[in-house]
Amino acid sequence: MAFAINHLWPGGTQEQYDATIAVVHPNGGADLPKGQLFHAAGPCEGG
């Protein structure tokens, strides 16, 4: 079963995002958790 997570982070900064991703996806994303195939992110209005 495939699923997606959509997260809005009001007021989040690029620096905060980078710090979070460094913990969640170490090694530049080369070591994704088992079963995760893809990660995408980008800015949006309000977050």
N, C-alpha and C positions, 0 to 999 in steps of 0.2 A: 504494500500500500504506500502510495506517495502522499506526502503532505508538505505544506509550506507554512512558515511562520512569518508574519508581518508585524514588525515592531516599530512604533513611533516613539521617539525619544525627544520630547520637547526641550529645547535649550541645549541639547547635547552638542558637544564640540568634536571636531576631528580628532583632537588629542585624546579625549575620553574614549571615543570609538576605537582608536588605534590601541590604547592600553587594554581595553576589553578584549579585542580580537587577539592580541598577543597571548592572552591567557586561555581563551576558548579554542583558538586554532594556532597552537605553537608551530614553530618551524615554517613560518610563512604560509601556512595553510597546507603544507605538504603532508601533515599528519592529521587529517580530518578524522573525527570519531567514526567508528565502525558504522557503516550504513549511510553515512553522509556522503553525497556525491558532489555537492555544489554549494557555494556560498556567494551571494551577491548582495551589494549594499549601495546606497547612494543617498544624497541629500534630497529632502522634499520640503515643501512649504510648511513651516511650523516645527520642523524637526530634522 
